Amino acid sequence: MDAPQMKAMTEATRLTREGRLAEATALIQQTLANPAAPRRTSDAPSAGEETGRAPGHDADPPPALPPGRGTKLRRAIPGWLSRRRTLPSQDDETLVQPSQPAAPAVKRPAAPAVKRPAAPAVKRPAPAVKRPAPAVKRPAPAVKRPAPAVKRPASAVKRPAALAVKRPASQFEAFSYANAAGTRDYRLYVPSGHTGDPMPLVVMLHGGTQDAATFAAATGMNNLAERQGFLVAYPEQPSSANPGKFWNWFVPGHQRRDDGEPSLIAGITRQVIERYGADATRVYVAGFSAGGAMAAVMAAEYPDLYAAAGVHSGVPYAAANDVASAFAAMKQGRSRSAGSTAQPVPLIVFHGDRDTTVAPANAMGLIDDVLAAASAGGSPGTPAATVTTGQVPGGRAYTRTCYQDATGAALAERWIIHQGGHTWSGGGPHGSYTDPDGPDASAELIRFFDEHPARSV
């Protein structure tokens, strides 16, 4: 390479460094095409040329390319860029130097190359993360499906329990009994625990103006029967037999065995024993007011049927023989003794000391009949007695007297409820003729009956 070419190459290098690539390219092409006539640069005049300017001032440079060649120079730029992408030869230093400003050419493709794969690479896995999501949800029904399998054993556990609960349910049903003396309806309570095994039977006789249902509610006897397991029968006195539904305890025709109302009550008792297999050695009778007076009749006339008896606010057996004597006995106590019975049954008596319907003296008259029957001479005598007192918490005080025979066996109990009236002691607060503040007469009746099974049948 001669001196002019070296000078042209040096000038082209300078132009390139200044960013004047088009001029540098044109200079190089012109030098290579016409080696004998190198082009002057704009700031380097040729030797011996007059510029007409002072030293250090260049004349206006001629155009970098003759007119009409601009298009060709622009088409040559891609070739220049393509040569710059190739590795330069080791002996051509002029091609190595322009490679330094080629850095932007490297950066321009680099940026898109990095961004284009990066964005899809990040986004494409995203659906892959979302696609497994339904796979997580799909097993959920598989977890729910075993749930019925868990519930099915539960029902299997409940079925035996249901069978246990479905033992014969408690019943309070209506029946009737008839014989030559007439017909009487009655209600019978059968506790849920009854499976046919022998159970005790308690016959309850209501007072005047009452019926079986109201008397059962007043005394709460069905609740005791359910808890302790015994049958309860409630014979009913119709208004056709007595306008006030009183048992006719004061009429001689209803004071004898196998006659009148006693025969009907005894017939109901035997019917329940036969139908429900009641324990014949544990059959008892009790009543309130007129029902209590009739219970005394039943105990005196049927000692073989009833193992013990209870009388609440009643009168002794055969204390009257008509309506007038009945009222007299109720107000003052009986005026005559009926005589001793052949086989007295244990008796428990309740009476309020403020009873203005039936005088409290009748309570002692009932006890005297039992004591007289138990004595050798047929008179009450002076049996051994134990007296205790007590008071219901927040309720009434009472005095309890227990009587024994010569052997020490219990014969009778007498409960006097202080400040008590003509009411069932300890009965329901909304019951008919009840006093919830008194001692629980129903519970004491069952306790006394439980202590006195029949001596013989």
PyMOL commands that set and color helices and strands:
alter all, ss='L'
color gray80, all
select helices_A, chain A and resi 3-17+21-33+70-85+93-123+125-130+132-137+139-144+146-165+212-219+221-228+252-254+260-276+290-301+323-332+361-374+441-450
alter helices_A, ss='H'
color red, helices_A
select strands_A, chain A and resi 171-179+182-190+201-205+231-235+283-288+308-312+347-352+384-391+397-404+410-417+424-425+434-435
alter strands_A, ss='S'
color yellow, strands_A
deselect
rebuild
show_as cartoon
